[in-house]
Amino acid sequence: MEARTVVALAVVLAVAAVVAGRYFWVGRPEPVRAPELVTEAAPTAAGPATRRTPAGAPPVVVDVSGTVRRPGVLRLPAGSRVADALRAAGGARPGTDLTGLNRARVLMDGEHVVVGVAAPPPGLASGTSAAAGPGGGAGPVSLNSATVEQLDTLPGVGPVLARHIVDYRTGHGGFRSVDELREVDGIGERRFADLQPLVQP
């Protein structure tokens, strides 16, 4: 073989050896590091979400009368219940029967809460005469101040219809006449004729 051929062959072999060595070096196995376990959760925005502040709803103003220690007009936070109104009025007087009073009911603005409806105290304002109920000789029931419990004592008026009357009163700013009772859902002409002599605006 000529010297030039031998040199060329040696160069080719040297290049092949370098390429093979590089190939095996790159493809060699390497230790793999396992990812670290997350032991603490990152703080999330769940904290502020659980402390959701209520929308600034206006307070409710209610008139509490009857056998309570401090009767009068009270301003309570929105969403307050009858039990909250009783506490704000100093609580019921000893011996007061509260079985007919739904203390878990949510109050509405402008509502009149009468405590001790079975035996109203003497000197009670005429607007609360509805507590005596039909046939009690205390006068007609006021559609603008009677509670659901008081309206429920009227003939043919159950809790659902009493709630409809209160909802109509709230949505229309009160009753201007007894005839508006016809517009309440659930009151037909026959029922209106039965209620007309027993109620007043």
DRENGU-791345 format. One record per residue: y, x, z of N, C-alpha, C in turn; residue in one letter; residue number from 1. Coordinates in steps of 0.2 Angstrom, whole numbers, plus 5000, padded with zeros to 4 digits. Layout:
N
[r [Y,X,Z],[Y,X,Z],[Y,X,Z],A,NUM]
...
***
This chain:
201
[r [4994,5004,5000],[5000,5000,5000],[5006,5004,5000],M,1]
[r [5011,5002,4997],[5017,5006,4996],[5021,5005,5003],E,2]
[r [5025,5010,5004],[5029,5010,5011],[5034,5004,5011],A,3]
[r [5037,5002,5005],[5041,4996,5006],[5037,4990,5008],R,4]
[r [5031,4989,5005],[5027,4983,5007],[5026,4983,5014],T,5]
[r [5024,4989,5017],[5022,4990,5024],[5028,4988,5028],V,6]
[r [5034,4990,5027],[5040,4989,5031],[5041,4981,5030],V,7]
[r [5041,4978,5025],[5042,4971,5024],[5037,4967,5028],A,8]
[r [5031,4969,5028],[5026,4966,5032],[5027,4967,5039],L,9]
[r [5029,4972,5041],[5031,4973,5048],[5037,4969,5051],A,10]
[r [5042,4968,5046],[5047,4964,5048],[5045,4957,5049],V,11]
[r [5041,4955,5044],[5039,4948,5045],[5035,4946,5051],V,12]
[r [5031,4951,5053],[5027,4950,5059],[5031,4950,5065],L,13]
[r [5036,4955,5065],[5041,4955,5071],[5045,4948,5071],A,14]
[r [5047,4946,5066],[5051,4939,5066],[5046,4934,5068],V,15]
[r [5040,4934,5066],[5035,4928,5068],[5033,4929,5075],A,16]
[r [5033,4935,5078],[5032,4936,5085],[5037,4934,5089],A,17]
[r [5044,4935,5087],[5050,4932,5091],[5050,4925,5091],V,18]
[r [5049,4922,5085],[5049,4914,5085],[5043,4911,5089],V,19]
[r [5037,4914,5089],[5032,4912,5093],[5033,4912,5100],A,20]
[r [5036,4918,5102],[5038,4919,5109],[5043,4914,5111],G,21]
[r [5048,4913,5107],[5054,4908,5109],[5051,4901,5110],R,22]
[r [5046,4899,5105],[5043,4893,5105],[5039,4892,5112],Y,23]
[r [5035,4896,5114],[5031,4896,5120],[5036,4896,5126],F,24]
[r [5041,4900,5126],[5046,4900,5131],[5049,4893,5133],W,25]
[r [5052,4890,5127],[5055,4884,5128],[5050,4878,5130],V,26]
[r [5044,4878,5128],[5039,4873,5129],[5035,4874,5135],G,27]
[r [5037,4879,5139],[5034,4881,5146],[5035,4875,5151],R,28]
[r [5030,4873,5155],[5031,4868,5160],[5036,4870,5165],P,29]
[r [5041,4866,5167],[5046,4867,5172],[5045,4862,5178],E,30]
[r [5046,4864,5184],[5046,4860,5190],[5051,4854,5189],P,31]
[r [5049,4848,5191],[5054,4842,5190],[5056,4840,5197],V,32]
[r [5062,4840,5198],[5065,4838,5205],[5065,4830,5205],R,33]
[r [5062,4827,5210],[5062,4820,5211],[5069,4818,5213],A,34]
[r [5071,4812,5211],[5078,4809,5213],[5078,4807,5220],P,35]
[r [5084,4808,5223],[5085,4807,5230],[5085,4799,5231],E,36]
[r [5081,4797,5237],[5081,4790,5239],[5088,4788,5242],L,37]
[r [5090,4782,5240],[5096,4780,5243],[5095,4776,5249],V,38]
[r [5097,4779,5255],[5095,4776,5261],[5101,4771,5264],T,39]
[r [5107,4772,5261],[5112,4768,5264],[5115,4764,5258],E,40]
[r [5116,4758,5258],[5119,4754,5253],[5127,4755,5253],A,41]
[r [5129,4756,5247],[5136,4756,5246],[5140,4750,5249],A,42]
[r [5146,4751,5251],[5149,4745,5254],[5151,4740,5248],P,43]
[r [5150,4734,5249],[5151,4729,5244],[5157,4725,5246],T,44]
[r [5159,4720,5241],[5164,4716,5242],[5162,4709,5246],A,45]
[r [5156,4710,5249],[5153,4704,5252],[5157,4702,5258],A,46]
[r [5159,4707,5261],[5163,4706,5268],[5169,4701,5267],G,47]
[r [5174,4703,5263],[5179,4698,5262],[5177,4692,5260],P,48]
[r [5172,4691,5256],[5170,4685,5253],[5168,4680,5258],A,49]
[r [5164,4683,5263],[5162,4678,5269],[5167,4676,5273],T,50]
[r [5173,4679,5273],[5178,4677,5277],[5184,4674,5273],R,51]
[r [5181,4669,5270],[5185,4665,5265],[5190,4661,5269],R,52]
[r [5197,4662,5268],[5202,4658,5271],[5203,4652,5268],T,53]
[r [5204,4646,5272],[5204,4640,5269],[5211,4639,5266],P,54]
[r [5211,4635,5261],[5217,4633,5257],[5222,4630,5262],A,55]
[r [5228,4631,5261],[5233,4629,5265],[5234,4621,5265],G,56]
[r [5229,4618,5268],[5229,4610,5268],[5234,4608,5273],A,57]
[r [5238,4603,5271],[5243,4600,5276],[5239,4597,5282],P,58]
[r [5242,4597,5288],[5239,4594,5294],[5239,4587,5294],P,59]
[r [5235,4584,5298],[5234,4576,5298],[5238,4574,5304],V,60]
[r [5242,4569,5303],[5245,4566,5309],[5242,4559,5311],V,61]
[r [5240,4558,5317],[5236,4552,5319],[5239,4550,5325],V,62]
[r [5238,4543,5326],[5241,4540,5332],[5235,4538,5337],D,63]
[r [5234,4541,5343],[5229,4540,5347],[5232,4536,5353],V,64]
[r [5228,4530,5354],[5230,4525,5359],[5224,4523,5363],S,65]
[r [5225,4519,5368],[5220,4516,5372],[5219,4520,5378],G,66]
[r [5213,4520,5380],[5211,4523,5387],[5210,4531,5387],T,67]
[r [5216,4534,5385],[5216,4541,5385],[5221,4544,5389],V,68]
[r [5221,4550,5392],[5226,4552,5397],[5233,4553,5394],R,69]
[r [5233,4555,5387],[5240,4557,5384],[5240,4553,5378],R,70]
[r [5241,4547,5377],[5241,4543,5371],[5248,4545,5367],P,71]
[r [5247,4545,5361],[5253,4547,5357],[5252,4549,5350],G,72]
[r [5257,4551,5346],[5256,4553,5339],[5254,4561,5340],V,73]
[r [5249,4563,5336],[5247,4570,5337],[5246,4573,5330],L,74]
[r [5248,4579,5329],[5247,4583,5323],[5241,4588,5324],R,75]
[r [5236,4587,5320],[5230,4591,5320],[5229,4594,5313],L,76]
[r [5225,4600,5314],[5223,4603,5307],[5219,4599,5303],P,77]
[r [5220,4600,5296],[5216,4596,5291],[5208,4597,5293],A,78]
[r [5205,4592,5292],[5198,4592,5293],[5196,4591,5300],G,79]
[r [5201,4589,5305],[5199,4588,5312],[5195,4581,5312],S,80]
[r [5191,4580,5317],[5187,4574,5318],[5190,4570,5324],R,81]
[r [5187,4565,5325],[5189,4560,5331],[5189,4564,5337],V,82]
[r [5183,4568,5338],[5182,4571,5344],[5188,4576,5346],A,83]
[r [5191,4579,5340],[5197,4584,5341],[5203,4580,5343],D,84]
[r [5204,4574,5341],[5209,4570,5343],[5209,4568,5350],A,85]
[r [5203,4566,5352],[5202,4564,5359],[5203,4570,5364],L,86]
[r [5201,4576,5362],[5203,4582,5366],[5210,4583,5366],R,87]
[r [5214,4582,5360],[5221,4584,5360],[5225,4578,5364],A,88]
[r [5222,4572,5365],[5225,4567,5369],[5223,4568,5376],A,89]
[r [5220,4573,5378],[5218,4574,5385],[5211,4571,5387],G,90]
[r [5208,4568,5383],[5201,4565,5384],[5202,4558,5386],G,91]
[r [5196,4555,5386],[5196,4548,5388],[5196,4547,5395],A,92]
[r [5199,4542,5398],[5199,4541,5405],[5192,4539,5408],R,93]
[r [5190,4540,5414],[5184,4539,5417],[5182,4532,5416],P,94]
[r [5176,4531,5414],[5173,4524,5414],[5174,4521,5407],G,95]
[r [5177,4525,5402],[5178,4522,5395],[5172,4522,5391],T,96]
[r [5170,4517,5388],[5164,4516,5384],[5166,4519,5377],D,97]
[r [5163,4524,5375],[5164,4527,5368],[5158,4526,5364],L,98]
[r [5154,4522,5365],[5148,4520,5361],[5150,4518,5354],T,99]
[r [5155,4514,5354],[5158,4511,5347],[5162,4516,5343],G,100]
[r [5163,4522,5346],[5168,4526,5343],[5164,4532,5339],L,101]
[r [5165,4533,5333],[5161,4538,5329],[5165,4545,5330],N,102]
[r [5164,4549,5335],[5168,4555,5337],[5166,4560,5331],R,103]
[r [5162,4560,5327],[5160,4565,5322],[5164,4563,5315],A,104]
[r [5167,4558,5315],[5171,4556,5309],[5177,4560,5308],R,105]
[r [5178,4562,5301],[5184,4566,5299],[5190,4562,5299],V,106]
[r [5195,4564,5302],[5202,4560,5302],[5205,4560,5296],L,107]
[r [5209,4555,5294],[5213,4554,5289],[5221,4554,5291],M,108]
[r [5225,4556,5287],[5232,4556,5289],[5235,4549,5289],D,109]
[r [5238,4548,5295],[5241,4542,5296],[5237,4537,5300],G,110]
[r [5231,4539,5302],[5226,4535,5305],[5228,4533,5312],E,111]
[r [5225,4527,5314],[5226,4525,5321],[5220,4525,5325],H,112]
[r [5219,4529,5330],[5213,4529,5333],[5214,4526,5340],V,113]
[r [5210,4520,5341],[5210,4516,5347],[5204,4518,5351],V,114]
[r [5205,4520,5357],[5199,4522,5362],[5199,4516,5367],V,115]
[r [5192,4514,5368],[5191,4509,5373],[5192,4502,5370],G,116]
[r [5190,4501,5364],[5191,4495,5360],[5188,4489,5364],V,117]
[r [5183,4490,5368],[5180,4484,5371],[5185,4481,5376],A,118]
[r [5189,4485,5379],[5194,4483,5384],[5200,4486,5384],A,119]
[r [5205,4484,5379],[5211,4487,5378],[5215,4487,5384],P,120]
[r [5219,4492,5386],[5223,4492,5392],[5229,4487,5391],P,121]
[r [5231,4484,5397],[5237,4480,5396],[5243,4483,5394],P,122]
[r [5247,4480,5390],[5254,4483,5388],[5253,4487,5381],G,123]
[r [5247,4486,5378],[5246,4490,5372],[5250,4487,5367],L,124]
[r [5252,4491,5362],[5257,4489,5357],[5254,4483,5352],A,125]
[r [5258,4479,5349],[5255,4474,5345],[5251,4476,5339],S,126]
[r [5253,4482,5337],[5250,4485,5331],[5243,4487,5333],G,127]
[r [5241,4488,5339],[5234,4489,5341],[5230,4483,5343],T,128]
[r [5233,4477,5342],[5229,4471,5344],[5223,4470,5340],S,129]
[r [5222,4474,5335],[5216,4473,5331],[5210,4475,5335],A,130]
[r [5211,4479,5340],[5205,4482,5344],[5201,4476,5347],A,131]
[r [5204,4470,5348],[5200,4465,5351],[5196,4461,5347],A,132]
[r [5197,4462,5340],[5192,4460,5335],[5193,4452,5334],G,133]
[r [5190,4449,5329],[5191,4442,5327],[5189,4438,5333],P,134]
[r [5193,4433,5334],[5191,4428,5339],[5193,4430,5346],G,135]
[r [5196,4436,5347],[5197,4439,5353],[5204,4436,5356],G,136]
[r [5207,4432,5352],[5214,4429,5354],[5219,4434,5354],G,137]
[r [5218,4440,5351],[5224,4445,5351],[5227,4446,5345],A,138]
[r [5226,4441,5340],[5230,4441,5334],[5226,4444,5328],G,139]
[r [5228,4444,5322],[5225,4446,5316],[5224,4454,5316],P,140]
[r [5220,4456,5312],[5219,4464,5312],[5224,4466,5307],V,141]
[r [5227,4472,5308],[5232,4475,5304],[5228,4479,5299],S,142]
[r [5229,4478,5292],[5226,4482,5287],[5228,4489,5287],L,143]
[r [5234,4490,5289],[5238,4497,5288],[5236,4501,5294],N,144]
[r [5234,4498,5300],[5233,4503,5306],[5225,4502,5309],S,145]
[r [5222,4497,5306],[5215,4497,5309],[5210,4503,5307],A,146]
[r [5206,4505,5311],[5201,4510,5309],[5195,4507,5306],T,147]
[r [5191,4511,5303],[5185,4508,5300],[5180,4504,5305],V,148]
[r [5180,4507,5311],[5176,4503,5316],[5179,4496,5317],E,149]
[r [5186,4496,5318],[5189,4489,5319],[5188,4484,5313],Q,150]
[r [5189,4487,5307],[5187,4483,5301],[5180,4481,5300],L,151]
[r [5176,4485,5303],[5169,4483,5303],[5167,4477,5307],D,152]
[r [5171,4475,5312],[5170,4469,5316],[5172,4463,5312],T,153]
[r [5175,4463,5307],[5177,4457,5303],[5171,4454,5300],L,154]
[r [5171,4447,5299],[5165,4444,5296],[5164,4446,5289],P,155]
[r [5158,4448,5287],[5157,4450,5280],[5159,4457,5278],G,156]
[r [5161,4461,5283],[5164,4468,5281],[5159,4472,5285],V,157]
[r [5156,4476,5281],[5151,4481,5284],[5155,4488,5284],G,158]
[r [5151,4493,5286],[5154,4500,5286],[5157,4502,5279],P,159]
[r [5153,4501,5274],[5154,4503,5267],[5161,4500,5265],V,160]
[r [5161,4493,5266],[5167,4489,5264],[5173,4491,5268],L,161]
[r [5172,4492,5274],[5178,4495,5279],[5180,4501,5276],A,162]
[r [5176,4506,5274],[5178,4512,5271],[5182,4511,5265],R,163]
[r [5180,4506,5260],[5184,4505,5254],[5191,4503,5256],H,164]
[r [5191,4499,5261],[5198,4496,5263],[5202,4502,5265],I,165]
[r [5200,4506,5269],[5204,4512,5272],[5205,4517,5266],V,166]
[r [5201,4518,5261],[5202,4522,5255],[5207,4519,5251],D,167]
[r [5207,4512,5250],[5213,4509,5246],[5219,4510,5250],Y,168]
[r [5219,4509,5256],[5226,4510,5260],[5228,4517,5259],R,169]
[r [5224,4522,5259],[5226,4529,5259],[5229,4530,5252],T,170]
[r [5225,4528,5247],[5227,4529,5240],[5233,4526,5237],G,171]
[r [5235,4520,5241],[5240,4516,5238],[5246,4516,5243],H,172]
[r [5246,4520,5248],[5252,4520,5253],[5252,4514,5257],G,173]
[r [5246,4511,5259],[5246,4505,5263],[5246,4499,5259],G,174]
[r [5245,4493,5263],[5245,4486,5261],[5252,4483,5262],F,175]
[r [5255,4481,5256],[5261,4477,5257],[5261,4470,5258],R,176]
[r [5255,4467,5256],[5253,4460,5257],[5246,4460,5258],S,177]
[r [5244,4454,5261],[5236,4453,5262],[5233,4452,5255],V,178]
[r [5237,4449,5250],[5234,4448,5244],[5231,4454,5240],D,179]
[r [5234,4460,5242],[5231,4466,5239],[5224,4467,5241],E,180]
[r [5222,4464,5246],[5215,4465,5248],[5210,4463,5243],L,181]
[r [5212,4459,5238],[5208,4457,5232],[5207,4463,5228],R,182]
[r [5211,4468,5228],[5210,4473,5223],[5205,4479,5226],E,183]
[r [5203,4478,5232],[5198,4482,5235],[5191,4481,5232],V,184]
[r [5188,4486,5230],[5181,4486,5228],[5176,4483,5233],D,185]
[r [5173,4477,5231],[5168,4474,5235],[5171,4467,5238],G,186]
[r [5177,4466,5237],[5180,4459,5240],[5181,4455,5234],I,187]
[r [5177,4449,5234],[5178,4444,5229],[5183,4438,5232],G,188]
[r [5183,4433,5228],[5188,4427,5230],[5185,4424,5237],E,189]
[r [5178,4423,5237],[5175,4420,5243],[5176,4424,5249],R,190]
[r [5175,4431,5249],[5176,4435,5254],[5183,4435,5256],R,191]
[r [5188,4435,5251],[5195,4436,5253],[5197,4430,5257],F,192]
[r [5194,4424,5255],[5196,4417,5258],[5194,4418,5265],A,193]
[r [5188,4421,5267],[5186,4421,5274],[5190,4426,5278],D,194]
[r [5193,4432,5274],[5197,4437,5278],[5204,4435,5279],L,195]
[r [5207,4431,5274],[5214,4430,5274],[5217,4428,5280],Q,196]
[r [5214,4423,5284],[5217,4421,5290],[5216,4426,5296],P,197]
[r [5212,4431,5295],[5210,4436,5300],[5214,4442,5300],L,198]
[r [5218,4444,5295],[5221,4450,5294],[5228,4449,5292],V,199]
[r [5232,4455,5293],[5239,4455,5291],[5240,4462,5288],Q,200]
[r [5246,4463,5285],[5247,4470,5282],[5248,4475,5288],P,201]
***
